[in-house]
Each structure stands twice: as C-alpha cells, then as structure tokens.
Amino acid sequence: MRSSIGSAMDLSVCWCSSSSSSWVCSLLLVAVVVACQGSFLRGGFAQEWQEHLEGEVLELSGSNFDAAIANYQHILVDFYAPWCGHCKELAPELDEAAPRLSKNSPPITVAKLDAEKFSAISNKHKISAYPTLKLFINGIPTDYTGPRRADLIVSFLKRLVAPDVVVLDTHSALSEFMVHAGGNLPIIIGFGLEESTLSAIAIDIRQRAWFAVMRDPTEQIMEGYDFDKKPCLLVLQPKADERHVFYGPFEGSDFTEIIYQNLLPLVTQLTYESLRFVKEEGRPIALAILEDEESERSRNFLKKLKAMVPANRDFVFASVSLVGWPEFVDTFNVGKSTHVPILYIWNGKSDYYAIDEQAFTGDEVEFGILKLFHDFRANKAVQHKIKQPSLFERLVESIVHNILYIFIFIATIVLFLQNWDLGPSARRIRTANEDEDEDKEPLNSNFSETRTTDTSDDSKDE
C-alpha cells in the first residue's frame, strides 16, 4: 500500500509543478489523502467487518479499538483477562449471543479486549475488575450490569438500544413489537395513552421492561388482548404466562407504584439472575421452597400463594426448588426431614422467619400462609439464621477460587529462594566449602599417581 501511496504523491507533485493552478493541486492532494484513508480503513478493518457480518466476536487491540468504537453505532466490549475464570465462563455466552445480536435492528456488535495486554485502554476506561462489560452507543460508554447468560444478554441489549417507549400505529406493528420484545422481560403497553404518560417511568426502568403505546387500538386488538375499554394499561409476563389490566389512574404515585409492583411475576422463580431483582425490591421476601416446580403438590401450593399476592403487596413473592437450586435451598437448613412445600419470610440477608411447618400440610395451606404473614408482622415468627459455610468449606472455596494466585505465589517464592544472595556470612561459608573441596583430591587422581610412581620404581630396579 505504501508504494501506491508514494506513486500517487509523486504523480501529484509532478503534475502540480507544471501547472499554475495551485488550487487544483490542493484538491488533488486532498483526493489522494482521502483515497489513502479509505484504503487504510478497507485494509485494516475489512476482516473485523466480515466477522461482524458473520456474527462473530471481534478481537480488539490497541491498533483497532478506537476505529471499532467509531465505526459501530452499538458495540458491547468485554474487557477480560486470559487467566480469569469468570471471563472464561462468559466467553461462550458471548459467542452464542453475538450472531443473534448482529441481526438485531439496529445491529449490535460484540467485541473483546485483553485488558491486561492493552492496559492503556483499560486504564482509560477505568477497568478495575474482570470481566467488565461496557456498551458503547455512538462512542459513549455505558456500564453493562445485566445478566451473563446468552439468551438474557440478547434480551437485555435489545432493550437497551430500543426507544424508551415504542409508538405503535397498526396491528402489524404491534405483532412485530411483541416478537421483537421476546419473552424474558415484562411488556407494558398503554392502549389509548400518550407516549408522555409512560416516558418518565420508562427512562428510569428501561432495563427492566419493554414499554409501548398504541393511541387508537382496534376492536380486534381489544378482543385479542382481552380488555373492554380504553385507556388501559396492559402488563404481560411472558415467562410466567401472566397478564394484568389496569384502567387507571394514569398519573401520580399510585400509577408509578402499579408499574413497579408488576415488574416481577406474582411469584418469581429464583435463579442466579432473578435473585438480584427480587432483593432489589427492598421488601421482605415470601419464599416458597418446593420439592419440584413441576409436581402437582408444588403447583397447587403456588396457585394458593399467588391468590394471596394482591392483598399482601408489602411482600415480594418468590419460589425455589430442591431440584432447581439445591445449593441455595441448603442455606435455609432444609433437610430430608423438612416437609415441603414450606414458606419462609426472608429479609434478603442472613435472617429468615418461620412457623411450624405442619401449618402448610393438608387442607390448611391458606391458613398457614396467612398465619405466617400475621406472625411476622406481629414479631411472633421464629427467627433463624441462614446456614453459613464451615471454616473448612470456606477454606476449600477460597483455595479453588484463588488457585492461580497461590500457584504464582509459590513459584515466585521458589525462584526467589533459588536466586537469593544470603549475604557475606553465607558467601564466607560457601567459599570455605569450595576451598575444602579443592584440598580434597579425587580418589581416581591419587590412584593414578600411585600407579605412575610404582611403575617408575620398577623400571629403576631393572
């Protein structure tokens, strides 16, 4: 490329020297520079662009980082370290999410940067932990604090790059919006409402839900979404197969509270990702512990628990099963003798509250649930501490999580001891030992001298 640039520059200089039109020379020089820049971008960034079209994760470096941020309107960058275990767990999730995000409208590029190798860039963006994800929108970085599983990463990022409130005009636009929103986040639609009614709330919690408005829904839409008048607010929880319709008021604190209370399903199934949202609610958690989410007994228990939700909004309701998350259930001291399903009130930290587990057996489940709520409010429920890992378990966990650092530390100590200068006294000892070794002649040498002497004596006798 350098030879072509050089020949082009030579040509322009020669032509300009024979011309009296300096402005023509200037235009030609500008054209050459632009052509060279275009050639650089095509040559230097062609591979990354092709990878993006194929939906692969771009490998960024010090030479192409700024160009990538400038060229892609939406780009998620994973600042990682090669030795980081969590980074290695995240990598395949990003690999899976990348092709789906590249087909989004607008497309979202996924990239990664070795933050230790290119420390100047990571320091510039204040990277202090690995992995750190940042979403750059038109070059402006935003911390990504969403989930780390591929399908949830896709849902989360699609929501972040979408408008705060989507305005729908037709039935087909509504259908396309529902498909695009997917099933991982709640969907909140204001039928017969203005965009301004939802915009302030949508900006505050845009990462938690999809928002849309349709000013003039048809009779067909009203029938299909099962509401009989407008304006109304429809809240859908696709994963929980729940829908709620509200007919006002559409202003003030009551309206805001309705939306916030319906960001979660009636009873949220706890996972690593959903646990954070449940705890962020800041309310005591009515936690149902089940044997299996799919068993008939568990479904009946959850049905009765859901019926209690509207009248007990001072709690946030959640469930977890022995089959789905046994490690989490174990912290509540649930053993083989514990009768499940059972309900506890958990403060989201180290304390939980209970009543006699027999209150949740037989036909008295509703009574047991209400009694737990009453006793908790009256400070009569029995307080327990969640199970803490033993000293040995914490030690093992610490070793496992820090095995690389331990290995590096031991290797450093070994190398240090091998090269450690022990000071003058040690050198004197070492010198004395070396002198002593020199005074001791090898056995083979003495034997050789003896043989030589004997031979000479024999020759003299002869």
N, C-alpha and C positions, 0 to 999 in steps of 0.2 A: 504494500500500500504506500510505503514511503517513496518508492521510485515513481509511482504515478503522481503523487503529490508534487514531488520535485520537478518532474517534467512539465506538469501543468503550470507551476510557478515560473519555470524558465520561459515557457511559451508566452505567458502574460507579460513578463518583463521585456522580452524581445519585441513583442508587438507594440507595447506602450512606448518603448524607446523611439520607435519610428513614427509615432503619432503625436500630434499636438493636442489631442483632446484628452486632458487629464481626467475629466470626469468619467470618460469611457473606461480608462484604466482602473479607476476606483471601482466601478461597477463590476468589471471582470474579476478583480481581486476578491470582492465580496462573494461573487458566484463561486470562485474556487474554494473559499473558506467554507461556505455553506455545503458545497459538494463533499468536501473532506469530512465535515462534521457528520453528514448523512452517512458517508461510508463508514465512519467510526461506529456510529450507532448501529448500522446494519451488521457490521462485522463483530462488534463487541457484545451486542445484545441479542443477536439472532437466535443463539442456542436457547437462552432463557425464555425468549418469546415462544419458541417452538415447544419448549417444555410446558409453558403455561397453557398453550393450546391443547396439549395432551393431558393437562390436569395434574402435572407432577409438582412436587415441592421444589422450589428454586433454591439452589445453594448460593448464598450471597457471600461476598468477600469485601475486602477493603476497596477493591477496584470498581465494583459494580453496585455497591449498596446505595449510594446516592442516586445513581441512574435508575435503579429499580423503584425507589421511593417516588422519584419524579415521574416515571413512565406509567405506573399503575395507580389508578384512582383509589382503589381499595386493595390494600395488601396487609396480610397478617404475618408478622415476623416472629419466629420462635428464636429467642436468644438462649442458646443451650451451651452446655459444656460436655465434651466427649465422655467424661468419667461419670457423669450424673445419672443415677439410677432412674429418677423420675423423668428425666429427659428421654431416656431410652424407652420408658413406658409410653410417653406421649407421642414419640415419633411415628409408630404405626397408625395411631389415631389420626394424626395429621395427614399421613399418606392416604388414608381412606377418605378423609374429608375433602382433600384438595380437588379431585376431579368433579365432585358434586358442586363445590363452590365455584369452580371455573365456569360452570354452566348457568350460574345464577344470573339474574338480571337486576342490578348490574353485576358483572363478574367480580369475584373476589379471588385474589391470588394468595397462595400460601407460600411462605419462604422461611428459610432458617439461616442463622448466622452463628458460627463458632465464636461465642462471646469472649472466650479466653484468648484465642488466637488473634482476634481483631479487637483487642481491648480498648483501643482508642474510640471505636464506635460504641462499644458497650458502656464505656465511661461517659461518653457524651449523652447517652440516653439513660444514665443513672441506673444501670442494671446491677442489682446487689444480690440477686438470688436466681437459681436455675431450677426449672426453666421459667423464663419471663416472656409473656406474650404481649405484643403491642399491635394494635390495629392502626394503620396509617390511612387516613382518609384525606385525599388531596394533599399529602405530605405532612399532615398534622397527626401526631401520635396520640393514641388513647390506650390506657391500660386495659387489657382484656382480663376480666375476672370471672369469666363464665366457666361452664363445665369443661371437662377434659376428655369426654367420650365422643367419638366421631359424629354420631347422629345428632347429639346435643350441640356440638360445636357448630355444625351446619345450621341448625335451627337458630342458635344464638346469634351467629354472624349475619344470617339473612335478615334477622330482625334489626340488627344494628345499622345496616346500610339502607333499610327501607324508610319511607317517610314516617314521621311521628304518628300521624293519622292518615290513613288511606281513604281517599274520597271515591266512592263507588257510584256509578251512574246507571248501570244496566245490570240485568240478571246475569249476563255472561261475565261481566266484570266481577260480580260477587262470587260466581263459581270459580273463576281464576284465582281470586284472592284466597278463597278457602283452601284450594290446592296448594298454593304457594306458602301459606302460613303453616301447613303441616299439622302435626298432632302433638308436638312436645310443649307448646306454650298455650296458655289460655287465649281465647279470641273474644274480644269485646267489640260489639257493633251497636252503634246508635242509629236506630231507624227513625227517620223524621227529625233527627237532631242535626245541628250545625257543627262543622268541624271545630269551631272555637269552644264548644261545650266540653270537648274531650281533650283539647290540645295541651292545656296546662298539666293535667294529670298524666297524659301520655308522655310528655317530655320527662317527667320525674321518674316514671317506672317503665320506660320503653324497653328495657332489657327483660322485663318480667312478662309482658303480654303484647299481643297484636291489637291495634286499635283501628277502627274504620267507622265511617258514617255513610249512610245512604239517605238522602233527603226525602225521596219520594218512592218508597217501596211499592211494588205492585201487589194486587190481591194474591197472585200466585206465590210471591215471595212470603207474604204474611201467612198464607196457609202452609207453605213448605217449612217455615221456621216456627210455626205454631204460636203466633201472637195475634191478638184480635183487634188491637188498636195501636195508634201511634200518636205521639212519640213514645218509644220504649227503648230500653237498654237490654240487649241480649248478651249473656255471658256463657260461653261454651268452654267446657273442659274436655277436649277430645280424648285424652288418655283415660280419663275416669268415666267417659260416656255420660257426662252430666250437662244439663242446661238450666239456666235460670233467667227469668224475665222480670224486669222491674219497670214500673210505669211512673216513676218519679218519686220525689222531686229530683230535678236535674241540676241543682246548684247547692252550694253551701257544704257544710261539713258532713251532713247526712249522705249526700251523693258521693263524696270522696270516700267515706267510710264503707259504703256499699261496694265500691270497686276494690278497695284494699282487702276487704274481707273475702272477696271472691277470686283473689289471685291464686289461691290454692283450692284443690278439691275439698269436698266436705270432710273426707278423711284421706290424708296424704299417705301414700305408701312410701315408707322411708327407704331411701337409697343414699349412697355417698353424696350424690349431687343434691337431692331434695332436702337432706338434713339441714343444710346451711340455710335454705329459705324458711324452713319451719322454725329454726331457732331465731332467725332474724325478726320473726313476728313479735317477739318480746312478750308473748303471753304464755301462761302455764300450758304445758303440752299434755293433753289427754292421750296417753299412749296405750294402744291395744296391742298386746303380744299374743300372736296366733301360732298355731302349730304349722299351718299351711294356708296361704291365702286362698287356695282353690277348694279347700274342703268345705263340705256343706255346713258344718258347725261354724267355721270361720265366716262364711258368707252370711249366715243368719245373725251372727254377733255383730258384724259390720253394718248390716241393714238396720238393726235396732240402734246402733251407735249413731248412724247418720241421721236418724229421726230426732236425735237429741241435739244436733248441732245448732239449728236456728235459735233455740231458746237458751243456748249456753255459749254465746259468742265471746265470752271472756276467756275461753279456752281455744287453743288451736288443736285440731284432732289429727292423729297420725296412727299408723299401724306398721308393724314389722313382724316377720315370721321367723320361727326357728329354722325353717328350710332356707329362706331367702337370705338372712344375715345372722347366722348363729353367733358370730363373734360379738356383735353388738348386743344381742339378746342376753348373752352370758354376763354382761356387765350389770344386769339387773337381778343377778343371783337366781335366775330361773333354772331349776334343775329338773331331774326326771320326776320328782315327786310333786312339782308345781302343776296345778290344774290350769290348763289353758283351753280357751281364751281367758285372758285376765286383763284388767285395766289398771293402770297406774297414772298418777299425776306427776309429771317430771318437770323440774324447773329449768331444764336445758343445761344444767351444770352437774353438780355432784350429788344432788338430793332428789329422791322421789318419795311419793306418799302412797300408802296402800290401806285397804281394809281387808277383812277376812276374805280369802279367795273363794270360799264357799258361797259368797253372795252372788257370784257370777255363774252359778250352776243351775241346771234345770230351767224352770219357767220364771225364775226370779231375776233374770238378767237386767231388765229395765230398772227394777228396784235397786239392784246392786250398783248400777251406773249412777242413778240419782243419789244414792246414799254416799258414794264416793265424792261426788260434787259437793254435797251438803257438808260432809265431814271436813273436806279440805277447806271450804270457805269458813267453817267454824273452828278451824285449827284443831280438829279432833282426829284427823287421819294420822296413821302411824308413819313417822319419818324414817327413811332408810338412806344409807349411803350406797352409791353405785360401787360395784366391785372394782378395786384398783389392782393392777398387776403386782405380783410379788416382786421382791428385790431381785430374785433370780431371773424372772421373766423380763424385768426392765433391763437387767444386765445383758441378757441374750439379745434383746431387741436393739439395745444400744450398739452391741458388737456387730450385729448384722447390718445395721444402717450405716455404721462407720468403718466397715471392714477395710475399705480402700485407704482411709486415712491412717488406720492402725498399721497396715502393711507399709505405707510410705514412711511412717514414723520409725518403725523397726528397722527398715532398710537404711534410713538416714543415720540412726544410731550405730548400726554395724559399720557403715562406711566411715563414720566419724572416728570410731574406735580404731579402725584399721589405719587411719592416717593421723592419729593424734600424736603430737610431739609431747612426750612425757616430761620434758624439762631437762636441766643439766644433770640432776642426780641420776635420771634414767639413762642419759647418754653415757655417764661415767660407768654405770653398771654394764651397759651394752658394750662399751669399749674394753672394759676389764674382761668380759666374757670372750670377746674376739681375740684379745691378747693371749688368754689362756688356751684358746683353741689353736693359736699359732704355735705355742710351745709344745703342744702335743703333736708329735709327728705321726703320720698314718702308719698303721701296722705293716702294710704292704711295703712301704718305703724302707722301714727298718729291716724287714726280711730281705729285701733286695740288696741292701748294703752289706748285710751279713754274708750273703751268698757270694758277693763280689770279693769280699775280704778273704774268705776261706779259699777261694779259687786262686787268689794271688799267692797265698801262703803255700799252697800245694806246689805251685809252679817253682817257688824258691827251693823247696825241699828237693825237687827233682834236679 
